[in-house]
Amino acid sequence: MTDTSDQPGTDLIKIVYFDEQSASDYLDISAGGKEVTSAEHIRNRTNETHAKVDAAVSAKFSWLPFIGASASAGAGAEASREAQSILSKTLSNTILTDYLEQVDQDPRIERLRDLSVSAASDTMAFVKMYTPYMIAAKDDDPTVELARLDEALTNAKGYYELIAQHPGEERKSVLRFNLRAFRNNYGLTDLIRMRLTYHGIFVGQTLESSLTLSSELSAALPQASLSAVDLVDGVTSATGVLLDVYDVVLAGSNMAADIEITLYFGPVKWFHQKTAHLTTESLLDIVMARDDSTRVLTVVQGDQSQSAPGTAPDRPENVVAESSDYASLNEHVISNFAGLVRPIQPKHLHLHNPPAQIQAQLSRIFPVLTERYVYPTVTASTLASISKDFAERLVGQAHVRAELLAALYPLTAKERSTPIVLMLYGPSGVGKTETAHFVNGLLGGELMRKQFSMFHSEKFASYVFGGAHTEASFAHDLLDRESGVILIDEFDKANPAFHNAFYQLFDGGVFEDKNYKVEVGPAVIICTSNYDSEAAINTALGEALASRFDAMIRFEHLSGEHLRIILERLVASHFATLTDDEQRQIDLNEVSQYLEPVTRATGNIRRLGKTVEQVFSILLVRKLLMDVLDSESGHENAPDLAAVSDKPANDKSREQREESE
């Protein structure tokens, strides 16, 4: 985004109020002693403006000759009105441009920022906020025409005063506004709800009490009441606290300069760490609270005190939104996210993994900082750990270690910015997924794992290509991931219609859908399939996609000896998870005897692991029920061991129970 910090006046991105007459007078006064130069400047600008107006009008009515001379002749008045309109607007913009250039370094024009403005009750400004609605009121009093009350107030008073509270201070000021200087249909009421920068000229001081209706109709300046201390001390008069009065020349939104926005791209845990030292408010909470406040109806009865219609809430310091928060916003809010932020006007806005539409929109309007999580990458040390520990972690796939090391070696280059893409193929349950866990364990972070075999519905299209921002997507999951390893299990099970979505990811490490654009950098992308040859993979995926894999590594069937080694490790690993009491009830030799036949029946490690868990559970639950049986001997509802056994209950035990009953 272009840096506009040194350009005059560019901190304002929307003009709400501009008193052209005051600005014109200011420009004339500023040119004092340079009348000739000023006059020549005005003459040149006027000639230039007229030339632009003539060109604009000519362009607008250039089509008239094609529809006949009569129409052309009748268009003169319209063209004249159009020219006058364009001329007025152009000259107005010229004054604004000249004013912004002149005022940029002028200390006589005070910039008043972060003020909370309001209309004090029982003041002309307070009444003026309501009179525009009087035209719709029923007029029962023949002596007062309510419909013309607004017109009367507009003509009776040139400037209207609002009270301005300075941020973090008890100090107040009075801001005076010319009703005819508001732009774009804004008015006094709108100022109360907005956070603006005001250009003000100091014109004097007054008491806040002098703004009341009764004081307006009195020529004398009201005197503040005397306190008891004043009377004892002999004070005979008091004036109270005088407030500085400013005539406002310009008021506008300087959101771009006033709000600091930081975009964070990475896992949510990292985002929490980056903002942990801040006292933050949730963007969603603020939006919901403000939405609720607009639904509140306040009824004022009798002589109860009234307040101006709406007051601006305190400006929040740090507002945050996590990647999951955007799903709670409607599509039209996403497309106008800046409009959501403007009324809140936080000093600092921290957004985690925002959709591309929000990112692009904010970057056009605000100065935006970006922070990106640095994902763990493969180094020479990582390769050394793989070489050392692979055989201990994976049994029966010795040849895989060498191929894996060779495939990952290019990632050790410092200038590497694209991923390595691997296809691990072979029988189910022989270590392909475990290999991904092993490599990721060396890098750190929770492994990102997606199983494409689970996506067979029409929702897979929106998951891959992006649908509504409220829906899950692969790109969003890539942004939220913690790991430098991306595992796509059973990649071959995805519909071939979606293969082209991965071309750019595999080639350059970029994945883009409707809502997000992700650069994965030098990551490790591991895809798995159960095909038994590269030829079968090429046929299933097609040459265009298959050729984008940096390596295809085959995993072999496990032999009986390998399965016995794995079984021993599984038994030892599961035994270590038991409590001390549970371990005392388990005979490991007995467990091994039960499991020995399994090594001849299956070559699937995953299935073998589940069988180990089941054997341990059966042995422990039988021990548990036997203990319950012994402790509750003599009760009718003693547990029946046959329910967890493949043998009939022991006859002797049944006789003993009958005798005890």
C-alpha positions as CSV (number, residue, x, y, z in Angstrom):
1,M,0.0,0.0,0.0
2,T,1.2,3.5,-0.8
3,D,2.6,5.4,2.1
4,T,0.7,8.7,2.3
5,S,1.9,9.9,5.7
6,D,3.9,12.8,4.1
7,Q,1.2,14.0,1.8
8,P,-0.9,17.0,2.9
9,G,-4.3,16.2,4.1
10,T,-4.3,12.6,3.2
11,D,-5.0,11.4,6.7
12,L,-8.7,12.2,6.0
13,I,-10.4,9.7,3.8
14,K,-14.0,10.9,4.1
15,I,-15.2,14.5,4.5
16,V,-18.3,14.9,6.7
17,Y,-18.3,18.7,7.1
18,F,-16.6,21.5,5.2
19,D,-17.3,25.2,5.8
20,E,-16.2,26.5,2.3
21,Q,-16.8,30.2,3.2
22,S,-14.6,30.0,6.3
23,A,-12.0,28.1,4.3
24,S,-12.1,30.6,1.5
25,D,-11.6,33.5,4.0
26,Y,-8.8,31.6,5.6
27,L,-7.0,31.2,2.2
28,D,-7.5,34.9,1.5
29,I,-6.0,35.8,4.9
30,S,-3.1,33.4,4.5
31,A,-2.3,35.0,1.1
32,G,-2.0,38.4,2.8
33,G,0.9,40.5,1.3
34,K,0.8,38.3,-1.8
35,E,-2.3,39.7,-3.4
36,V,-0.9,39.6,-7.0
37,T,0.3,36.0,-6.7
38,S,-3.0,35.0,-5.1
39,A,-5.1,36.6,-7.7
40,E,-3.0,35.1,-10.5
41,H,-3.3,31.7,-8.8
42,I,-7.1,32.0,-8.5
43,R,-7.4,33.2,-12.2
44,N,-5.4,30.2,-13.4
45,R,-7.3,27.8,-11.3
46,T,-10.6,29.3,-12.5
47,N,-9.7,29.1,-16.2
48,E,-8.5,25.5,-15.6
49,T,-11.8,24.7,-13.9
50,H,-13.9,26.2,-16.7
51,A,-12.0,24.1,-19.2
52,K,-12.6,20.9,-17.3
53,V,-16.3,21.8,-17.0
54,D,-16.7,22.5,-20.7
55,A,-15.0,19.2,-21.5
56,A,-17.3,17.3,-19.1
57,V,-20.5,18.9,-20.4
58,S,-19.4,18.3,-24.0
59,A,-18.8,14.7,-23.3
60,K,-22.1,14.2,-21.5
61,F,-24.1,15.7,-24.4
62,S,-22.0,14.5,-27.3
63,W,-24.7,12.0,-28.3
64,L,-27.3,14.7,-29.0
65,P,-26.6,15.1,-32.8
66,F,-27.6,11.5,-33.4
67,I,-31.1,12.0,-32.2
68,G,-32.1,15.1,-34.2
69,A,-31.6,18.8,-34.2
70,S,-34.8,19.5,-32.2
71,A,-33.5,17.6,-29.2
72,S,-30.2,19.3,-29.5
73,A,-31.8,22.7,-29.5
74,G,-33.8,21.8,-26.4
75,A,-30.8,20.6,-24.5
76,G,-29.3,24.0,-24.0
77,A,-30.9,24.7,-20.7
78,E,-30.1,21.2,-19.4
79,A,-26.5,21.6,-20.5
80,S,-26.3,25.0,-18.7
81,R,-27.7,23.5,-15.5
82,E,-25.2,20.6,-15.8
83,A,-22.4,23.0,-16.4
84,Q,-23.3,25.0,-13.3
85,S,-23.6,21.9,-11.2
86,I,-20.2,20.6,-12.4
87,L,-18.7,24.1,-12.0
88,S,-19.9,24.4,-8.4
89,K,-18.7,21.0,-7.4
90,T,-15.3,21.5,-9.1
91,L,-14.8,24.9,-7.5
92,S,-15.8,23.4,-4.1
93,N,-13.2,20.6,-4.5
94,T,-10.6,23.2,-5.5
95,I,-11.2,25.2,-2.3
96,L,-10.9,21.9,-0.3
97,T,-7.7,20.9,-2.0
98,D,-6.1,24.4,-1.6
99,Y,-7.2,24.4,2.1
100,L,-5.7,21.0,2.8
101,E,-2.4,22.1,1.2
102,Q,-2.3,25.4,3.1
103,V,-3.4,24.1,6.5
104,D,-1.0,21.1,6.6
105,Q,1.7,23.0,8.6
106,D,-0.4,25.8,10.1
107,P,-0.5,25.6,13.9
108,R,-3.3,28.2,14.0
109,I,-5.7,25.5,12.9
110,E,-6.1,23.1,15.7
111,R,-6.6,19.4,15.0
112,L,-9.0,18.0,17.6
113,R,-9.0,14.2,17.7
114,D,-10.7,11.4,19.6
115,L,-13.4,13.8,20.9
116,S,-16.8,12.6,22.2
117,V,-19.3,15.2,21.1
118,S,-22.8,15.5,22.5
119,A,-25.7,18.0,22.6
120,A,-26.4,19.2,26.2
121,S,-30.0,18.9,27.2
122,D,-32.1,22.1,27.0
123,T,-30.0,23.6,24.2
124,M,-30.8,24.8,20.7
125,A,-28.6,22.0,19.2
126,F,-30.5,19.4,21.2
127,V,-33.8,20.6,20.0
128,K,-32.5,20.9,16.4
129,M,-31.7,17.2,16.4
130,Y,-35.4,16.4,16.7
131,T,-37.2,19.1,14.7
132,P,-36.6,17.5,11.3
133,Y,-39.0,14.8,12.5
134,M,-41.7,17.3,13.5
135,I,-43.0,17.4,9.9
136,A,-44.6,14.0,10.6
137,A,-46.0,15.0,14.0
138,K,-49.7,15.7,14.5
139,D,-50.3,19.4,15.1
140,D,-53.0,19.8,17.7
141,D,-51.9,23.3,18.8
142,P,-53.2,26.0,16.3
143,T,-50.7,28.5,17.7
144,V,-47.6,26.4,16.8
145,E,-46.8,25.0,13.4
146,L,-44.6,22.0,14.3
147,A,-43.9,21.2,10.7
148,R,-42.2,24.6,10.3
149,L,-40.3,24.5,13.6
150,D,-37.2,23.0,11.9
151,E,-37.2,25.7,9.3
152,A,-37.6,28.4,12.0
153,L,-34.6,27.1,13.9
154,T,-32.5,26.8,10.7
155,N,-33.1,30.5,9.9
156,A,-32.9,31.8,13.4
157,K,-29.4,30.6,14.3
158,G,-26.4,30.3,12.0
159,Y,-24.2,28.1,14.2
160,Y,-25.1,25.3,16.5
161,E,-22.9,24.2,19.5
162,L,-22.0,20.8,20.6
163,I,-20.0,19.9,23.8
164,A,-16.8,18.0,23.1
165,Q,-15.2,15.9,25.8
166,H,-11.4,15.5,25.4
167,P,-10.1,12.0,25.7
168,G,-8.6,11.0,29.1
169,E,-9.3,14.5,30.5
170,E,-12.0,16.3,32.4
171,R,-11.6,19.2,30.0
172,K,-14.4,20.1,27.7
173,S,-14.7,22.4,24.7
174,V,-17.5,23.8,22.5
175,L,-17.5,23.1,18.8
176,R,-19.6,25.3,16.6
177,F,-21.1,24.0,13.3
178,N,-22.7,25.8,10.3
179,L,-25.7,23.6,9.4
180,R,-25.2,24.5,5.7
181,A,-21.6,23.1,5.7
182,F,-22.5,19.4,6.2
183,R,-21.8,17.1,3.2
184,N,-23.4,13.9,1.9
185,N,-26.6,14.4,3.9
186,Y,-24.8,14.3,7.3
187,G,-26.1,16.3,10.2
188,L,-25.6,17.2,13.9
189,T,-27.0,13.8,15.0
190,D,-24.5,11.9,12.9
191,L,-21.5,13.6,14.6
192,I,-22.5,12.1,18.0
193,R,-22.1,8.6,16.6
194,M,-18.8,9.2,14.8
195,R,-15.2,9.5,15.7
196,L,-13.8,12.3,13.6
197,T,-10.9,14.7,13.3
198,Y,-12.0,18.3,13.6
199,H,-10.1,21.3,12.2
200,G,-11.1,24.2,14.5
201,I,-10.3,27.9,14.9
202,F,-10.2,29.2,18.4
203,V,-12.8,32.0,18.7
204,G,-13.3,32.6,22.4
205,Q,-14.7,31.1,25.6
206,T,-18.1,30.6,27.2
207,L,-19.9,28.9,30.0
208,E,-21.6,25.6,29.3
209,S,-24.7,27.1,31.0
210,S,-24.8,29.8,28.3
211,L,-25.8,27.3,25.7
212,T,-29.3,26.6,27.2
213,L,-32.4,27.8,25.5
214,S,-33.1,30.4,28.2
215,S,-29.6,31.8,27.9
216,E,-29.9,32.0,24.1
217,L,-32.9,34.2,24.5
218,S,-31.2,36.4,27.1
219,A,-28.7,39.1,26.2
220,A,-26.8,38.7,29.5
221,L,-24.1,36.1,30.2
222,P,-25.4,33.8,32.9
223,Q,-23.6,33.9,36.2
224,A,-22.6,30.7,38.0
225,S,-24.2,30.2,41.4
226,L,-22.2,31.1,44.5
227,S,-21.2,28.4,46.9
228,A,-21.3,28.8,50.7
229,V,-17.5,29.2,50.7
230,D,-17.8,32.0,48.2
231,L,-20.2,33.8,50.4
232,V,-18.0,33.5,53.5
233,D,-14.9,34.6,51.6
234,G,-16.7,37.7,50.3
235,V,-16.9,36.6,46.7
236,T,-19.7,38.6,45.1
237,S,-19.8,37.0,41.6
238,A,-18.7,33.9,39.9
239,T,-18.3,32.9,36.3
240,G,-17.7,29.2,36.5
241,V,-15.5,27.2,34.3
242,L,-15.0,28.8,30.9
243,L,-14.9,26.4,27.9
244,D,-12.8,27.1,24.8
245,V,-14.9,27.7,21.7
246,Y,-13.9,26.5,18.3
247,D,-15.5,27.3,14.9
248,V,-15.2,24.0,12.9
249,V,-13.8,24.4,9.4
250,L,-13.5,20.7,8.5
251,A,-14.5,17.4,10.0
252,G,-13.7,14.1,8.5
253,S,-12.8,10.5,9.2
254,N,-9.1,9.7,9.4
255,M,-9.6,6.0,9.9
256,A,-6.6,5.1,7.8
257,A,-4.2,7.1,10.0
258,D,-6.0,6.4,13.3
259,I,-6.3,2.6,13.3
260,E,-3.3,0.3,13.4
261,I,-4.2,-3.0,11.8
262,T,-2.1,-6.1,12.0
263,L,-2.9,-9.3,10.1
264,Y,-1.5,-12.6,11.6
265,F,-1.2,-15.7,9.4
266,G,-0.5,-18.9,11.2
267,P,-1.9,-21.3,13.9
268,V,-4.3,-19.9,16.5
269,K,-2.0,-20.9,19.4
270,W,0.7,-18.7,17.9
271,F,-1.8,-15.8,17.5
272,H,-2.7,-16.2,21.2
273,Q,0.9,-16.0,22.1
274,K,1.4,-12.9,20.0
275,T,-1.5,-11.0,21.7
276,A,-1.2,-12.5,25.2
277,H,0.4,-9.4,26.6
278,L,-2.4,-7.2,25.4
279,T,-5.8,-6.4,27.1
280,T,-8.1,-7.3,24.3
281,E,-11.8,-7.2,23.3
282,S,-13.4,-9.6,20.9
283,L,-14.6,-8.1,17.6
284,L,-17.6,-10.4,17.7
285,D,-18.6,-9.3,21.2
286,I,-18.4,-5.7,20.3
287,V,-20.5,-6.1,17.2
288,M,-23.1,-8.1,19.0
289,A,-23.3,-5.6,21.9
290,R,-23.7,-2.7,19.5
291,D,-26.3,-4.6,17.6
292,D,-28.3,-5.3,20.8
293,S,-28.1,-1.6,21.7
294,T,-29.8,-0.5,18.5
295,R,-32.8,-2.7,19.5
296,V,-33.3,-0.9,22.8
297,L,-36.3,1.4,23.0
298,T,-36.2,4.1,25.7
299,V,-39.4,5.8,26.8
300,V,-39.1,9.1,28.6
301,Q,-42.0,10.1,30.7
302,G,-43.0,13.2,32.6
303,D,-40.1,15.3,33.8
304,Q,-37.5,12.6,33.6
305,S,-34.1,13.7,32.3
306,Q,-33.4,13.3,28.6
307,S,-30.2,12.7,26.8
308,A,-29.1,13.4,23.2
309,P,-30.0,10.6,20.7
310,G,-27.1,8.2,21.1
311,T,-23.6,8.7,22.4
312,A,-20.4,7.3,21.1
313,P,-19.0,4.5,23.2
314,D,-15.4,4.5,24.4
315,R,-12.9,3.8,21.8
316,P,-11.5,0.2,22.3
317,E,-7.7,-0.2,22.6
318,N,-7.1,-3.7,21.2
319,V,-9.7,-5.6,19.2
320,V,-9.1,-9.1,18.1
321,A,-10.8,-11.6,15.7
322,E,-9.7,-15.3,15.3
323,S,-10.0,-17.2,12.1
324,S,-13.1,-19.0,13.3
325,D,-14.9,-15.7,14.0
326,Y,-15.5,-14.8,10.4
327,A,-17.9,-17.7,10.0
328,S,-20.3,-15.8,12.3
329,L,-20.5,-12.8,10.0
330,N,-22.9,-12.6,7.0
331,E,-21.5,-12.4,3.5
332,H,-22.4,-8.7,3.1
333,V,-20.5,-7.9,6.2
334,I,-17.4,-9.6,4.8
335,S,-17.7,-7.7,1.6
336,N,-17.9,-4.4,3.6
337,F,-15.7,-5.3,6.5
338,A,-14.3,-1.7,6.6
339,G,-17.8,-0.5,7.2
340,L,-18.0,-2.8,10.2
341,V,-14.7,-1.5,11.6
342,R,-15.3,2.2,11.1
343,P,-18.0,2.8,13.7
344,I,-16.0,0.8,16.3
345,Q,-12.7,2.6,15.4
346,P,-10.4,0.6,17.6
347,K,-6.9,2.0,18.1
348,H,-5.4,-1.4,17.3
349,L,-7.1,-4.2,15.3
350,H,-5.6,-7.7,15.3
351,L,-7.0,-10.1,12.7
352,H,-6.1,-13.8,12.6
353,N,-6.1,-15.5,9.2
354,P,-8.7,-13.1,7.6
355,P,-10.3,-14.1,4.2
356,A,-8.5,-12.6,1.2
357,Q,-11.5,-10.3,0.5
358,I,-11.0,-8.7,4.0
359,Q,-7.3,-8.5,3.5
360,A,-7.5,-6.8,0.1
361,Q,-10.2,-4.4,1.3
362,L,-8.3,-3.2,4.4
363,S,-5.1,-2.9,2.6
364,R,-6.7,-0.4,0.2
365,I,-8.0,1.8,3.0
366,F,-5.7,1.4,6.0
367,P,-2.0,1.0,6.7
368,V,-1.7,-2.7,7.4
369,L,1.1,-4.7,9.0
370,T,1.5,-8.4,8.4
371,E,3.1,-11.1,10.6
372,R,3.5,-14.7,9.4
373,Y,4.2,-17.7,11.5
374,V,7.5,-19.4,10.6
375,Y,6.7,-23.1,10.2
376,P,9.4,-25.7,11.2
377,T,11.4,-27.0,8.3
378,V,13.7,-29.9,7.5
379,T,17.3,-29.2,8.4
380,A,20.5,-31.3,8.3
381,S,19.8,-32.1,11.9
382,T,16.4,-33.5,11.0
383,L,17.9,-35.8,8.4
384,A,20.4,-37.0,11.0
385,S,17.5,-37.9,13.4
386,I,15.6,-39.7,10.6
387,S,18.7,-41.7,9.8
388,K,19.3,-42.6,13.4
389,D,15.8,-43.3,14.7
390,F,13.9,-44.6,11.6
391,A,14.5,-48.3,12.2
392,E,13.5,-48.0,15.9
393,R,10.2,-46.3,14.9
394,L,9.3,-48.3,11.8
395,V,9.9,-52.0,11.4
396,G,10.3,-53.9,8.1
397,Q,10.7,-50.9,5.8
398,A,14.5,-50.4,5.9
399,H,14.6,-49.4,2.2
400,V,12.2,-46.5,2.9
401,R,14.8,-44.7,5.1
402,A,17.3,-44.1,2.3
403,E,14.6,-43.0,-0.2
404,L,13.0,-40.7,2.4
405,L,16.3,-39.0,3.2
406,A,17.1,-38.5,-0.5
407,A,13.7,-37.0,-1.1
408,L,13.9,-34.6,1.9
409,Y,17.4,-33.4,1.3
410,P,16.5,-30.5,-1.1
411,L,14.6,-28.9,1.8
412,T,17.9,-28.2,3.6
413,A,18.8,-25.5,1.1
414,K,18.4,-22.1,2.7
415,E,16.9,-20.5,-0.4
416,R,14.2,-23.2,-0.7
417,S,10.7,-21.7,-0.8
418,T,8.6,-24.5,-2.3
419,P,7.5,-27.8,-0.7
420,I,8.6,-31.4,-1.3
421,V,5.7,-33.6,-2.3
422,L,5.9,-37.4,-1.6
423,M,3.6,-40.3,-2.5
424,L,3.8,-43.2,0.0
425,Y,2.1,-46.2,-1.4
426,G,1.6,-49.8,-0.6
427,P,-0.6,-52.1,1.6
428,S,-2.8,-50.6,4.3
429,G,-1.4,-50.5,7.8
430,V,2.3,-51.0,7.1
431,G,3.7,-47.6,8.3
432,K,2.8,-44.9,5.7
433,T,0.9,-42.7,8.1
434,E,3.3,-43.5,10.9
435,T,6.1,-42.2,8.7
436,A,4.4,-38.9,8.5
437,H,3.9,-38.8,12.2
438,F,7.6,-39.7,12.7
439,V,8.8,-36.8,10.5
440,N,6.4,-34.3,12.0
441,G,7.4,-35.3,15.5
442,L,11.0,-34.3,14.7
443,L,9.8,-30.8,13.4
444,G,7.1,-30.2,16.1
445,G,3.5,-29.0,16.1
446,E,0.3,-31.0,15.7
447,L,0.2,-32.9,12.4
448,M,-2.2,-31.6,9.8
449,R,-4.0,-34.7,8.5
450,K,-6.8,-34.9,6.1
451,Q,-8.4,-38.1,4.8
452,F,-9.8,-37.6,1.3
453,S,-11.6,-40.9,1.4
454,M,-14.1,-39.2,3.7
455,F,-15.1,-36.6,1.0
456,H,-17.5,-38.1,-1.5
457,S,-20.4,-35.6,-1.3
458,E,-21.0,-32.4,-3.1
459,K,-19.4,-30.6,-0.2
460,F,-16.0,-31.7,-1.3
461,A,-16.1,-29.2,-4.1
462,S,-16.6,-26.3,-1.7
463,Y,-14.0,-27.7,0.6
464,V,-11.4,-27.7,-2.2
465,F,-12.4,-24.8,-4.3
466,G,-14.0,-22.7,-1.6
467,G,-17.7,-22.0,-1.0
468,A,-19.3,-19.6,1.5
469,H,-16.9,-18.2,4.0
470,T,-18.9,-20.0,6.7
471,E,-17.9,-23.4,5.3
472,A,-14.8,-25.5,6.0
473,S,-12.1,-25.4,3.4
474,F,-8.8,-26.9,2.7
475,A,-7.1,-23.5,2.3
476,H,-8.5,-22.4,5.7
477,D,-7.1,-25.5,7.3
478,L,-3.7,-24.9,5.7
479,L,-3.7,-21.4,7.3
480,D,-4.6,-22.7,10.7
481,R,-2.1,-25.6,10.8
482,E,0.8,-25.8,13.2
483,S,3.0,-28.3,11.4
484,G,5.5,-28.2,8.7
485,V,4.2,-31.6,7.5
486,I,0.9,-31.8,5.6
487,L,-0.6,-35.4,5.4
488,I,-3.3,-36.2,2.9
489,D,-4.3,-39.8,3.5
490,E,-5.8,-41.9,0.7
491,F,-5.2,-39.1,-1.8
492,D,-6.2,-41.4,-4.7
493,K,-9.7,-41.7,-3.3
494,A,-10.6,-38.1,-4.3
495,N,-12.7,-37.5,-7.4
496,P,-10.4,-36.9,-10.4
497,A,-12.3,-33.7,-11.1
498,F,-10.5,-32.1,-8.2
499,H,-7.0,-33.1,-9.2
500,N,-6.3,-29.8,-11.0
501,A,-6.8,-27.9,-7.7
502,F,-3.5,-29.3,-6.5
503,Y,-1.3,-28.5,-9.5
504,Q,-0.2,-25.1,-8.1
505,L,0.2,-26.4,-4.6
506,F,2.5,-29.2,-5.7
507,D,4.5,-27.0,-8.1
508,G,4.9,-23.8,-6.2
509,G,3.5,-24.3,-2.8
510,V,0.5,-22.0,-3.3
511,F,-3.1,-23.0,-2.8
512,E,-5.9,-20.6,-3.6
513,D,-9.6,-20.9,-3.4
514,K,-12.5,-18.5,-3.4
515,N,-11.8,-17.1,0.1
516,Y,-8.1,-17.7,0.9
517,K,-4.7,-17.7,-0.7
518,V,-2.0,-19.8,1.2
519,E,1.7,-20.1,0.6
520,V,2.9,-23.2,2.4
521,G,6.6,-22.5,1.8
522,P,9.2,-25.3,2.2
523,A,6.8,-27.8,3.7
524,V,6.6,-31.6,3.5
525,I,3.5,-32.7,1.7
526,I,2.9,-36.4,2.1
527,C,0.1,-38.2,0.2
528,T,-0.7,-41.9,0.7
529,S,-2.5,-44.5,-1.3
530,N,-3.0,-48.3,-1.2
531,Y,-1.9,-48.9,-4.8
532,D,0.8,-51.5,-5.2
533,S,2.7,-49.9,-8.1
534,E,3.6,-46.5,-9.7
535,A,1.9,-47.6,-12.8
536,A,-1.4,-48.0,-11.0
537,I,-0.9,-44.5,-9.4
538,N,-0.2,-42.9,-12.8
539,T,-3.4,-44.5,-14.2
540,A,-5.5,-43.4,-11.3
541,L,-4.2,-39.9,-11.0
542,G,-3.2,-39.2,-14.5
543,E,0.3,-38.2,-15.8
544,A,-0.3,-34.5,-15.2
545,L,-0.7,-34.9,-11.5
546,A,1.5,-38.0,-10.9
547,S,4.5,-36.2,-12.5
548,R,4.3,-33.5,-9.9
549,F,5.4,-35.8,-7.0
550,D,9.0,-35.4,-6.1
551,A,9.3,-39.0,-5.1
552,M,7.1,-42.2,-4.9
553,I,8.1,-44.5,-2.1
554,R,6.8,-48.0,-1.9
555,F,6.0,-49.7,1.4
556,E,6.3,-53.5,1.5
557,H,4.1,-56.2,3.2
558,L,5.4,-57.1,6.7
559,S,6.8,-60.6,7.4
560,G,5.8,-62.7,10.4
561,E,9.1,-61.8,12.1
562,H,8.5,-58.1,11.6
563,L,5.0,-58.5,13.0
564,R,6.3,-60.3,16.1
565,I,8.7,-57.4,16.7
566,I,6.0,-54.9,16.2
567,L,3.7,-56.9,18.5
568,E,6.2,-56.8,21.3
569,R,6.5,-53.1,21.0
570,L,2.8,-52.6,21.0
571,V,2.3,-54.8,24.1
572,A,5.1,-52.9,26.0
573,S,3.7,-49.6,24.8
574,H,0.2,-50.3,25.9
575,F,1.3,-51.9,29.2
576,A,3.1,-48.6,30.1
577,T,-0.2,-46.7,29.8
578,L,-1.8,-48.8,32.6
579,T,-2.0,-47.8,36.2
580,D,0.2,-49.6,38.8
581,D,-2.8,-51.5,40.0
582,E,-3.7,-52.6,36.5
583,Q,-0.2,-53.6,35.7
584,R,-0.1,-55.9,38.8
585,Q,-3.1,-57.8,37.4
586,I,-1.6,-58.4,34.0
587,D,0.8,-61.3,33.1
588,L,2.7,-60.2,30.0
589,N,3.6,-63.8,29.0
590,E,-0.1,-64.7,29.1
591,V,-0.8,-61.7,26.8
592,S,1.9,-62.7,24.3
593,Q,0.5,-66.2,24.2
594,Y,-3.0,-64.9,23.4
595,L,-1.6,-62.7,20.6
596,E,0.7,-65.1,18.9
597,P,-1.9,-66.4,16.4
598,V,-2.6,-62.8,15.3
599,T,0.8,-62.4,13.7
600,R,-0.1,-65.1,11.3
601,A,-3.5,-63.8,10.5
602,T,-2.9,-60.1,9.7
603,G,-0.1,-57.9,8.3
604,N,-1.9,-54.7,9.2
605,I,-0.2,-52.8,12.1
606,R,-3.3,-50.7,12.8
607,R,-5.4,-53.8,13.2
608,L,-2.8,-55.4,15.3
609,G,-2.7,-52.4,17.6
610,K,-6.5,-52.5,18.1
611,T,-6.3,-56.3,18.9
612,V,-3.7,-55.6,21.6
613,E,-5.9,-53.0,23.2
614,Q,-8.9,-55.4,23.2
615,V,-6.9,-58.3,24.8
616,F,-5.7,-56.0,27.6
617,S,-9.3,-54.7,28.1
618,I,-10.8,-58.3,28.3
619,L,-8.2,-59.5,30.8
620,L,-8.7,-56.4,33.0
621,V,-12.5,-56.4,32.9
622,R,-12.5,-60.1,33.9
623,K,-10.3,-59.4,36.9
624,L,-12.6,-56.5,37.8
625,L,-15.7,-58.6,37.7
626,M,-14.1,-61.4,39.7
627,D,-13.3,-58.9,42.4
628,V,-16.8,-57.6,42.4
629,L,-18.1,-61.2,42.5
630,D,-16.0,-62.0,45.6
631,S,-17.0,-58.8,47.4
632,E,-20.7,-59.2,46.7
633,S,-20.9,-62.9,47.3
634,G,-24.4,-63.8,48.5
635,H,-26.2,-61.1,46.5
636,E,-28.8,-61.9,43.8
637,N,-27.4,-59.4,41.3
638,A,-23.8,-60.7,41.3
639,P,-22.2,-60.2,37.8
640,D,-22.3,-63.1,35.4
641,L,-18.8,-63.7,34.1
642,A,-20.2,-65.4,31.1
643,A,-21.1,-62.0,29.7
644,V,-17.4,-61.2,29.2
645,S,-16.1,-64.8,28.6
646,D,-16.3,-67.2,25.7
647,K,-16.7,-70.1,28.3
648,P,-19.7,-71.1,30.5
649,A,-19.5,-69.9,34.1
650,N,-17.7,-72.3,36.5
651,D,-20.2,-74.8,38.0
652,K,-18.4,-74.8,41.4
653,S,-18.7,-71.1,41.6
654,R,-22.4,-71.3,40.8
655,E,-23.0,-73.9,43.6
656,Q,-21.1,-71.7,46.1
657,R,-23.4,-68.8,45.2
658,E,-26.5,-70.9,45.6
659,E,-25.4,-72.1,49.0
660,S,-24.6,-68.6,50.2
661,E,-28.1,-67.5,49.1
